[in-house]
Amino acid sequence: MTRTVCLAGVLIALLAAPTVAQTPAWSTPTKPFKVIDNTYYVSTQGIASYLIATPEGDILIDVGLPQNAALVEANIKSLGRRLTDVKFILASHGHFDHAGGLAKLKADTGAVVVAGIGERYALQKGVYVGSESDKQLDFPPVTLDGEIADGQVISLGGAHLTAHLTPGHTKGCTTWTWPVKDADGSAHTAIYFCSGSVAANRLVPEQYPGIVADYRATFPKARALQGDVFLAPHTEFFEMEAKRAKLAKPGPNPFIDRAGYLKLLNDQQAAFESALAAAQAKAKNQAMP
């Protein structure tokens, strides 16, 4: 088996904190299914993980909670794929609900684990950057094999996934796009948007230096990205269950939803601006004598 790596240069979520009750769907099993073309959903009802299958091996995006790793592995096998078929694991960002199972999958697959520039510290320490003292946010650390820069590409077996750094939710939050074809042969672009939610981040003072500027740069950048097969780390972001139910019915693939992607960006940007205004007002009031 030949594995080709093209990084166009050098090789290389919403987060609800545990102090808030986790949604049961985050760890509720669900059967894997084909989203479109060679792209499969392989995680739980609430936390996403995707497998891009190719003749030369597979690419896995995210794993989920630490306890979700076994289900992701079982779902991969149920598709007729071997764990050793997974050659790359792409970590969208270093939060416990998406990166918690990375170490287990890396150990069991032998895959190369990569993430966007800025995520190494969080992933290799297993911490929430800026809230390291909150051990409830910790997760099993994973050794990162490479960092991906903006615009770099992972290529394997005819699949080409392009990284787009969209920081704010985390310093190295990475959105991925890749070409796919619908059943009718029409060409589309899958887009896995990392997240633009504020979640447990502090905006004043900043969770990490430059976080506010990062958020404000990410929203217009994300809108400019070409993508119409809308996917995300949390299933409620893209109404996965409702769309999945429509897959068996006649009509276009329901995951082809550019409008839904743009709506999420608008909603998350509005929520960010509201949270920032509230944080600034609170800081101003506290500073008053």
Buried (B, 14 or more C-beta within 10 A) or exposed (E): EEEEBEBBEEEBBBBBBBEEEBBEBBBEEBEBBBBBBBBBBBBBBBBBBBBBBBEBBBBBBBBBBBEBBBBBBEBBBEBEBEBEBBBBBBBBBBBBBBBBBBBBBBEBBEBBBBBBBBBBBBBBBBBBBBBBEBEEBBBBBBEBBBBBBBEBBBBBBEBBBBBBBBBBBBBBBBBBBBBBEBEEEEEBBBBBBBBBBBBBBBBBEBBBEEBBEBBBBBBEBBEEBEBBBBBBBBBBBBBBEEBBEBBEEEEEBBBBBBEBBEEBBEEBBEBBBEBBEEBEEEEEEEEEE
